[in-house]
C-alpha cells in the first residue's frame, strides 16, 4: 500500500494470510502489554507453566483483507500472493523489535491453517488481564 500511496502504482500484494482460513490478527505491542501485566503481579505463581493464546479482536481471511485494501486504495488488485513470506522477511529486516521473536511469526501459519488462530481460541485471561484495544487490520491499512 505504501508504494501505491506514494506512486499510484500497483504492485504485488503479498499476504501471509491464507485465502480462506479465518485469522484474528494480533497487534504485536499488545502481547508485550499482556506480558508486562503478568510480570508486574506481586505473585506470579498462578501463571507458572500456563500457556496463553493471544489473538486479535476480529477474524478475517486473506480474501477479506484484499477487499479492505481494495476499498482503501480505490482500485482493484491484479497480483495477489497468499501465504507469502516476503512480508515477514521485510518485517524481520525492518523491525525495531527482536528479530528472533518477529521471525517466529512464520510458525503461526501452521496454527492458522489448523483453524486455531481465530478470536474464539483466545485465552479468556487475555481479555481479563489486558484486553486488546488496537485494531491490527486498521493499523495495517494506515
ABEGO torsion letter per residue (X at the ends): XAAAAAAGBBBBBBBABBAABBBBBBBAAAAAAAAAAAAABABAAAABGBBBBBBBABBBBAAAAAAAAAAAAGBBBABBBBGBAAAAAAAAAABABBAAAAAAAAAAAAAAAAGAABAAABBAAAAAABBBABBAAAAAAX
